Amino acid sequence: MLTIHRVRAIRRVVDRPESEPVGPDRPDPDRPEEAGYAVVVSGDRFAAVGPYDELFAEYGARARVREWDGVLTPGRYEPDGAALLEAAYHPDPREADVLGSEPVTGEALAALDLTEARWGGSARRGLQRLMATGTTALTGPFHRPVVRTAVERSGLQELARRTPRALVAGGAANFAVFAEDGSCLATALHGRLVFRRR
């Protein structure tokens, strides 16, 4: 099934190397495109990126259209992924009365004496928090097997370091949509929405 994601603007590239030149024939990729751009997703890949009117003319008869009031980008990169998932416990909502809702770290974490099962649940909840911020890539390595498994199953891209990521036809459909205030409206991994703000 094809999906057209219509947005106010797109940002084709994030984390561009400082050495990459910008000029009249090479526009700054960190600036959003003109209003009216969109992407077409087919399965787990981008089928096309361009002006909405052109994409709708070509794909509209066979595509579902999703509209977002924001800027679509390749998504956030989280350099502290390992620390967030292996040096912090993300409480289960049923534990809120005792532990609160924020990540538990330091001495309070050491006092919990967590089982591997609880670490696995914590990692899944931590990953959900990251996806709700538009994160599509993060840094490991992850030493706890249950955390590593949770990351692999999540679909988040594990990167050794910050690298350029782009919206290109044929590329993996990993992206996020951000509102004007910078909050995340939606996150997609491999073409599938994994977070949508209600």
C-alpha positions in Angstrom: 0.0 0.0 0.0 1.3 3.5 -0.9 1.0 6.4 1.5 1.6 10.0 0.7 2.6 12.1 3.7 1.7 15.7 3.0 3.4 18.2 5.3 4.1 21.9 5.5 7.7 21.3 4.4 10.4 18.7 4.4 14.1 18.8 5.5 15.9 16.4 3.2 19.1 15.9 5.1 20.0 16.0 8.8 23.5 15.8 10.4 25.2 17.1 7.3 29.0 17.1 7.5 30.4 20.6 8.2 32.8 20.2 5.3 30.0 19.7 2.7 29.8 22.9 0.7 26.6 24.9 0.3 26.0 27.3 -2.5 23.6 28.4 -5.3 23.8 25.1 -7.1 23.9 23.2 -3.8 21.2 24.5 -1.5 21.6 24.2 2.3 19.9 20.9 3.1 19.3 22.0 6.7 16.7 24.5 5.4 13.2 23.1 4.9 12.0 22.9 1.3 9.2 25.1 0.0 5.7 24.5 1.5 3.8 21.9 -0.3 6.4 19.1 -0.4 5.6 15.5 0.5 7.0 12.0 0.5 5.5 8.8 -0.9 6.1 5.6 1.1 5.8 2.2 -0.4 6.3 -0.6 2.1 9.5 0.2 4.0 11.0 2.6 1.4 10.5 6.1 0.0 9.0 5.8 -3.5 9.3 9.5 -4.2 10.1 12.9 -2.6 8.8 16.1 -4.2 6.0 18.7 -4.5 2.7 17.3 -3.2 0.7 18.3 -6.4 3.1 16.3 -8.6 3.2 13.3 -6.3 -0.6 13.3 -5.9 -1.0 13.4 -9.7 1.2 10.4 -10.1 0.3 8.3 -7.0 -3.0 9.7 -5.7 -5.3 7.3 -7.4 -3.6 4.3 -5.6 -2.4 5.9 -2.4 -3.7 6.9 1.0 -3.0 10.5 2.0 -1.9 11.4 5.6 -1.7 15.1 6.4 0.6 16.6 9.1 0.9 20.2 10.1 4.7 20.1 10.5 8.1 19.5 8.9 9.1 16.0 7.9 12.7 15.0 8.5 14.9 11.9 8.6 14.3 12.1 12.4 16.4 12.6 15.5 19.6 10.8 16.3 20.1 10.0 20.0 23.9 9.8 20.9 23.2 8.7 24.5 21.1 5.7 23.6 23.1 3.2 25.6 23.1 5.4 28.8 19.3 6.0 28.4 18.5 2.4 28.1 21.2 0.7 30.3 21.9 3.2 33.0 18.3 4.2 33.7 15.2 2.3 34.6 12.0 3.5 32.9 9.2 2.6 35.4 6.1 0.7 34.5 3.0 2.9 34.9 1.9 0.5 37.6 5.0 1.5 39.6 4.3 5.2 39.4 3.1 5.4 43.0 6.5 4.2 44.3 9.0 5.2 41.6 7.3 8.0 39.8 7.1 8.3 36.0 10.6 9.6 35.2 13.7 7.5 34.6 15.4 6.2 37.7 19.2 6.5 37.8 22.2 6.5 40.2 21.8 5.2 43.7 18.1 4.8 43.3 18.6 2.6 40.3 21.3 0.5 42.2 18.8 0.0 45.0 16.2 -1.6 42.7 18.2 -4.9 42.1 16.5 -5.4 38.7 15.9 -8.7 37.1 16.6 -9.2 33.4 12.8 -9.2 32.7 12.4 -5.8 34.3 15.4 -4.5 32.3 13.7 -5.7 29.2 10.4 -3.9 30.1 12.4 -0.8 31.0 14.2 -0.8 27.6 10.9 -1.2 25.7 9.4 1.8 27.6 12.6 3.8 27.1 12.4 3.1 23.4 8.8 4.3 23.3 9.9 7.5 25.0 12.6 8.0 22.3 10.2 7.4 19.4 7.8 9.9 20.9 10.6 12.5 20.5 11.1 11.7 16.8 14.1 9.5 17.3 14.9 7.2 14.4 18.5 6.4 15.2 20.6 5.9 18.3 24.1 4.9 19.5 25.0 1.7 21.3 26.6 -0.6 21.9 24.1 -2.4 24.2 25.7 -4.9 26.6 22.6 -6.3 28.2 21.1 -9.0 25.9 17.5 -8.0 26.8 18.2 -4.4 25.9 20.0 -5.3 22.7 17.0 -7.5 21.7 14.5 -4.7 22.5 16.5 -2.2 20.3 16.7 -4.7 17.4 13.0 -5.4 17.6 12.1 -1.7 17.8 13.4 -1.0 14.3 15.5 2.0 15.4 18.8 2.3 13.5 21.8 1.7 15.7 24.7 3.9 14.6 28.3 4.0 15.9 28.3 7.8 15.5 26.2 10.7 14.1 26.1 10.3 10.3 24.1 12.1 7.6 20.7 10.7 6.9 18.5 11.8 4.0 15.0 11.5 2.5 15.7 10.0 -0.9 13.6 7.8 -3.3 14.6 4.2 -2.6 15.9 5.0 0.9 14.6 3.5 4.1 11.3 5.2 5.2 12.6 6.2 8.6 11.3 9.7 9.5 9.6 12.0 11.9 7.3 15.0 11.7 7.8 18.0 14.0 5.4 20.7 14.9 6.4 24.4 14.8 7.2 24.3 18.6 9.6 21.4 18.0 7.4 18.7 19.5 7.0 15.4 17.6 3.8 14.7 15.8 4.7 11.3 14.3 7.6 8.9 14.0 7.9 6.2 11.4 10.3 3.3 11.1 10.6 1.3 7.9 7.4 3.0 6.7 5.3 2.1 9.8 4.0 4.7 12.2 5.4 3.8 15.6 4.3 7.0 17.3 1.5 9.4 16.6 0.6 12.3 18.9 -3.0 12.1 20.0 
